[in-house]
C-alpha cells in the first residue's frame, strides 16, 4: 500500500521509554548578566513544585561583548556555581538535568572552555542555544500562564546579550526575531566614562529606535504583549503592581515615567533610593528603553509580566521529552515548527512547503537501503524541503540562491549551527545546477558532507517535481526499485502532465547519484 502523506515527523531509533509522574528535574540558564538554577518536582506535564532555586550574578557578557572572550575569573565563578548546583541536584535525588547557555557563551571564542570545564568539574552538559531556541523556550513557559485561544500574542524576552521578539499563538511561534540588543551589551558598547545618565538615555533611545520587527508581522495584530526577563519583573515591582496569579502588569505610561526617573539617577542612587541590586541598577535603563520600543512596535499600551522565562521553558521542555519518550521524533517536531516559523517570516507558500516535505520524507523512509543516510539527515531534509522556496520573497529569478542565503543567515531550532549550511545547500539544489565544487558553501564541505547534500538534494528534487503546480495533486508516493529504475507509484488527482515533465528534468541528479532512473506509474484507484 502507498504511504500516505504527511509522514511528519516520525519516531525513530534513539527514543527512550517514557517516564511517569511524579518526576524531578532541574534546569540551568546561563545568561549574560547572571545564571539561574531551578529544581522542581512535576505532578503532571503542566504543574510542578519548586524544590530549590538560586541566581548567581556572574556577568559573563562584560568581557564577552568587549573582547570576544569570557574572562578567566568569570569562568571560574561560573564553574563554582555549577559545583554548588551539582550538590543540590544530588541531594534532591535528581537524575535529569538540562543546562543551556545563551549569547555571551555562544559568541565567545573561548566559550568551549567553559562548556568543557562545567562538564569535567560538575558532570553537567552545557548546551549552547540560539536566539530562536530561546524564543521557543520562552513560549513554552508563557503558555502555561496564559490561554492564547485563537488569538496572536507578541512575546519579548530581553536578556543581557540579546532580545527575542516573537508572534505566537496556542500552536506555536509564527515568526521570531533575535536582535543583539541585550541590556548588558548595550551598557558595555554604548556607555562612556563621562556620560551623564540623561545623555546615555538619549543615546540608548536612538539606538533602540533601530529595532524593527518583520514586515510579515503587519499581517497579524497581537492582542497582548507579554514580556519576560528579570528587568521587566523589576520594573513592574517598582511600578507598584502586585503579583496577581503569578502575573504583573505595567503600562507604557508607567514605563515612560520609570525611564525618566532612571535618566536622572546615578548608579548609586538607583541602589540606595530604589533598592535595586548592584547587577540590576546599571542595566535597568537600557532594558526599559528596549521594552518601550517593542511596546511601541506592538501598539501595546500595557505589558503583561508573567514572571517566567527561559529556565522554566527548559523545565517544561525536558519534562515533555522525558515523558513522551520521543527521541529523534521530538527533535523533528522542533525542526518542523522552527522551519515553518522561518518560512512564515518570508510569506512562503506554506501548503507547498509542507507537501513537498511530506513527499520527500516519505521517499527518505522508503529508500533507506538506497541512500544509506542517517536519522539526523532526515531532519536536514525536512528543514530544506519546507524552506526550499523562501527565496521567492526576494525574487523568483534565482530564488534557489536566495533561499540558500536566507537559510544560511537564519537560525532553525533543532538544527546545529554547523549543519545549517547543509540545510541551505539542500534547499539551493532543489532546482537548476547540480552541486559543483566551485559553489559557495559547498566548496567548504568535506567529502562526507558533500555526499549528504547530494543525496538529500536528489530526494528533494523528486519531491518538488511531484508538486510542480503547487496544487498538492499527488496524495502519496510508493517507491519501488526495479534493477536500474525507480518506480514512483502515485495516488493522485488529475493528469499531472507538468509534474511528469518536471520529473524528467529534476530526476537526473537522482539517476546520476544512485544509478536509478525515476519514472511514474499511477494507482488505478486514482484514475
N, C-alpha and C positions, 0 to 999 in steps of 0.2 A: 504493500500500500504506500502511496506517496506520503511524505512527511508534510503535514500541514503547517503553514506559516501562521503566526510568527513563532519561531523557536527561541524566544528571548526570555531572559537568559536562562541557562540550564544549570543543574547541579553537576559538577564534575569531580574527578578524583581530587582528593585533598580536603574534603569536608570532614566533619567530626560528628560524633554522636551529640545531639543537643542536650544541654544541661537543664536541670529542673530548678524551680524556686523552692525555698529562698536561696539567694545567690549573693555572695560577697565579691565585690570588685573594687579596684582602685584606679584613679586617673590622675595624671600629672600633666599640667600645661606649662611649658617653658616659654614665657613671653619675653618681650624686650625690656620691660620695666621690672618684672618680678616673675617668679614661678610659683605655681599653686598645686597643692595636693589635696585630694579628697578620697576618702574610703567610704563605701556605702554598702548596705545590705538591701537588695531588691526583694520585695514580696511578690511582685508581678512585673511585667515589662514596663509599666508606667509609674510605679511607686517605689520609693526607697526611703530608708532612714540613714542619715549621715552618721557614720561611726567615728570619723576623725577628719580634721582639715587643718591646713596650715598654708600661710602665704609667706614666701621668703623674698624680701626686697633686694634682689640682685639685679642691677641694671646692666644686663648684657649688651643692650643697644648703645651704651655710652661710647665704648671703643669700637664696636662693630660698625656703627654708622659714620664714624670719623676716620677710622684707619682701615676698615675692611677686615679686621681680625678681633676675636674675643680676647680680652686681656687675661693674662695668667691668673691674676687674683680672682677675677670673676669666674673663671673655670673652676678654680679650687673651691670657691664658696658654693658654686652650684653642685659640685660633686659631693661636698659635705652635706648639703641639704638632701641629696638623694640617699645618702647613707642613713640619715635620720628617717626618711620615708621608708626605707627598707626595714628598719626596726619596727615601725608601726605596722607595716604590711605583714611581717612575720608574727608579731604579737596578736594581730587580729585573725590570723589563720587564712589570709587571702592568697589565693593561688593565681588569680587572673588580674594582670596589671597592664595598662597601656599608658605610655608616656609620649607626648608629642611636643615638637619644638617649632616655633614659627619664624618670623623674618630674620631676627638677629642671628640665630644659629644657621638658618638656611642660607643667608647671604655671606656669611663669614668664610674666609679662606681656610681657617682652622676649625670650622665647625665640626669636622670629622674627629678632631682630637677630643672634643667634649663628648661626642657620642661614644667613642671608644672608652674613655675613662669612666663614664657612667656605667657602662656595661661591665667593665672589669672590676670596679670598686663597689658597685651596688647591685650588680646582677640584674639590671633593668635595661631593656632595649629602648632607645630613644629614637623615634621616627621623625624625620623632617617632613612637614606637610606644607602644601601650597596654600595660597590665599583662597582658592576655590574650595579646598578641603576645609579650611577654617569656616567659610560661609556655610558649608553643608552641616558641619557640627553645630554651629550656632542655630541653624534652622531646626535641627533635631532636638535641641534643648528648649527652644522657644515654643515649639508646637505642643509641648507638654503643658504649657501655661495658658495657651490661647486656643480657642476653637476658630480656626481660619474660615470654616464653612466654604462657601463658593467664592469668597472674596479674595482679592490680591492685597498683600501686605508688603510694605517695604521694611527691610531689616538693615541695620547698620551696626557693625561691630568694629570698635576702634581699639586698637592695641598700641603698643609702644612703637612698632615699626610700620604698620600698615592699617588701612581702613578698608573693610569689605562692605560693599553696598549691594543688596540683593532684592529682587522682587520674587515673592514666593506665595504659594497657596498651600492648601492641605496636602496636595500630592507631591510637592517638591519645589525646588528653586527654578524659576522660569528664566532668569538671567542673573548674572553676578559679575561684579567688577571689583578687582583688588587694586588699590592705589597705595603707592609708597608715601603715605602721608600720616604716619603714626605720630602720637604725641611726643615720644622721646626723639624720634627722627627730626621732627620739626624743631624741637628745642635745641638739639645739637647742631643742626645745619643752619638755622636762621638767627640764633641769638648771638649778640655781640657783648663784649666785656663791659661796654659803657652804655648799653641800651637801657633806656628808661622803660618801665612796664608799658606805658601808653604807646611809645614808639614801636615796641615789639608787637603789641596787639595790632597796630595798624599794618605792620609787615605781614603778620600771620593772616589777617583778614584778606589782604590782597593775594597772598599765596593760595589760601583755601578757596578763593573765588575761581581758581583754575580747575577745581574738581568738578567733573561732569559725570553724567550717567549716560548709558547707551541711548542712541536715538530711538531704538526699538521700544524703550520704556514708555515713550509717549503714546503707545497704543493701549496702555493699561493705566488706570488711575488707582493707586493704592488707597485702601480705606483707612489705614492707620500706619504710623511709623513706630517701629519698635527698635530701641537702642540697647546695646549690651556693652559691657566693659566697666571696669572699676571707676573710671572718671564720671560716667553718666550717673552711676549709682551715687557717687559723692555729690554731684550737682543736684540730684533730686532730694537728697537728705538736707543739703544746705538751703534748698527752697522751702523746706519745712513740711514736705509731704510724707505722710505716714505710709507704712508698708501694708497695703490692703490686699490680703490674699496673696502675698508674695510679689505684688506689682506696685510700683510707684508711678507717678506721672509728673511731668514738668512741662509747662507751657513754653512756647517760643519767646513770649514776652519775659518770662522769668529767666530764661536762658540769656536774653539780651541784658537784663539787669545784672546777672552774675558776671558776664563778660565786662561790663562797665566797671563793676566793683573790682574785679581782679586786675583790670588795667591800671588802677590807681593804688594798688597794694604791692609792697615789696614781698619778696620770698619769705622773709621772717615774719612780716605782718600776716601773711596768709596762714602761717603756722600758729602764731600767737592769738590772732583775733578769730580765725575761723576754725581752729582746731584740726587743720589738715595734717596728715602725716608728711614727713620730710620728703619722701619719694613721690608724693602726690601734689605737693604745693607748687612745684615748678612746672609740672606738665598739665595741670588742670586748665590753664588758659588756652594753650593750643588745642586741647581736646574740646573745650566748649565752643571754640570757633569752628572747628570741623563739624561738630554735631549741628551747629546752627546752619552751616552751609548745606548739609544734607537735608535738614528740615525745609530749607528754602526750596531745594530742588524737588522735594516730595510734595510741596504745597501743604505741609502739615503745620497746624497751629499748636499741637501738643505732641509730646513724645511719651510713649509707654516704656517703662523701665522694669523688666521682669526679674532682674537680679540673678540671671543665669548667663552662661556663656560657653566658651569652648570646653572647659573641663567637664561641665555637666553633659555636653554633647558627646564627649568621649565616653562617659559612663554609659549613656543610652546606646551608643553605637556598639560598645563592647558587649553589653548585655544582649543586644539583638543578634550579634554574631554568635555568642556562646549558646543561646537558647534556640537558635534556628538551625545550627549545625550546617550552615550554608557553604562554608569554604569558598572555593573559586566562584560558585554561582552568585554569592553575595557580592564579590568584587565586580562581577559583570553587571550586576544591577546598579552598582555605584557608577561604573563607567557609562552605562546606558543612560542614566539620569544626567550625568555630567555632560555627555556629548549632546543630549537634547537641549540642555541649558545653553551651551555654547552656540548651537545652531540657531536657537530662537533669538539670540542676540543679533544675528545677521539675517533674520527673517527668511530662513531657508524653507524649502519645500519639505515640511516635516513628514507628510504622508509618503513621499518618495523616499526620503532618507530612511525612515523606519522599514519600509517594504524591502528596499534593496538590502538592508542589514539582515532582515529575516531570511531572504533568499541566500545571501552569502553565508550566513551561519548554518543554514540547512546543508549547503554544499560542503562546508568545512566538516560538519559532523559525519556526513555520508562518505567522504573521501579521505578519511584519516589515514588509511593504508597507502593512499596515493601521494598525499602531500607530506606526510611524516612530521607535521608540526606539533607543537606542544599546546597544552590548555591555555597558557598565558598569551599565545599568539591569537587565540580566539578573541581575546579582549581587544587586541590591537586591530583586528579585522572589524570588530563591532564598532569601535570608535571611527575608524577610517571610512566604513561604509555609511554610517549615519551622516558624516560630515563631508562626504566627497564633493558635494556641490556648493558648499557655503561660499566659495569664491565668486559665485554669481552675484553676490552682494556688491562686489566691486565692478565686475563686468563679465558678460558671458564669454567674450573673447578671452582665451587663455585662462578660463576660470579654474582649470585644474592647478595652474601655477599659483593663482591667488588663494586657492584652498590650502595649498602647502604652506604659504606664508602665514595665513591666519591661524592655522592649527599650530604651527611651529612656535608662534609667538603668543600662544594662549596656554591655559592650564586645563587639564581634564582630571577630575578626581578619579583615583584608581589607576591612573597611568603614571608610572615613574618618569621623572624628568629625562632620564637617559633613553627612554623608549618613546618619548613624544615625537622625535624625528621620524621614527618608523611609522607612526600613525600618519604623520604629514605626508610621507612619501607614498604610502599605500593609497591615500586619497588622491595624490597628484597623478599617480599612474592609472587612474580609472579610465583614462582616455588618452588619445594621441600617442606620443612617442613612448616606446618601451624604455626600461631603465638603461642608462648608459653611465660609464664610469666618469664622464665629464660633468654629469648633472650635479647641481647644488644639493648638498646634504648627502646624496647617495655616494658621492666620491669619498666622503669621510667615513663611511662604514667599513667594517671588516667583512671578510668573506661570508661569515655565518649570518650576519645581519642583512647583507645583500640578498642572500638566499631567502631569508624570511620575507623580505619586502617583495621580491619577485613572485613568490608563491602566493602570498596573500593578495597581491595586486591581480594576479591571474584569476583568482576566485572572484574578486570584486568586479572585474571586467565582465565576467559571465553574468553575475547577478544584476549588474547595472543594465546590461543589454536586454535582460528579460523584463525590464520596466522602461523601455526606451521612450514610450509616450507619457510616462508619469501617470498612468491611469490604473495601475495595480490590477491588470487583467490576468496575470499569472498568479493563481491562488496557491500553488505548491509545485515543487520540483522533486522528481525522483531521479537520482543519478545511478547509471549502470555502466560498468566498464566492459567493453567488448573488444578484446585484442588491442588494436591501435585506435580505437574510437571511444568517445564518451557519449553515451545516450542520455539526453535530458528529456525525461518524460514529464510533460506538463499537464497539470489540471488548470484550465484557463477558461476565460470568457472572451470570445471574439477570435478574429483570424490571426492576429499577431504578425502581420507581414513585416512591419517595421522592426519588430523585435528579432525576427529571424535574420533580417538584413544586418542588424547591429551585431548579432552573434557571430555572423561570418567574419566581420571585421575584428571584433574585440576578442574572439576566441583564439586568435592566432598566438597570443602570448601563452595561453594555457597549452596549446598544442606544442609550442616550441619547448617549454619547460618540462612538461610531463610526457610528451610523445603521444598524446591522446587528442584526436580531433573532435571537438564537441559538435553534436548535431541534435536537432529537436524532433521528438515524436510527441503525439498527443494522447491523453487519456480519452478513450472512446466516450466515457460518460460526459465529457465536457464538450463534445462536438454538437 
